[in-house]
Amino acid sequence: MQTNEILEEISKLPISKRLYIVEKAMSSIRLENERIDMESASELLLSEYEENKELTIFTKLDLEEFYEAG
């Protein structure tokens, strides 16, 4: 189905159903945009974490036993 056909069919729906479609479409767009933003940010920071040892110094403790005090 082509875009203009979809729009034509949507225009035949009652306003409440058209608003529902718009809300769902906007929600989908926001989620996709957030995912893309997060992926871009993680790609930008990847080299920083790989090269800056101060950011990962505590990962050496990951294999240490943990004993809760108290």
Secondary structure, DSSP 8 states (H G I E B T S, - for coil): --HHHHHHHHHTS-HHHHHHHHHHHHHHHHHHHHHHHHHHHHHHHHHHHHH-HHHHGGGGGGGS------
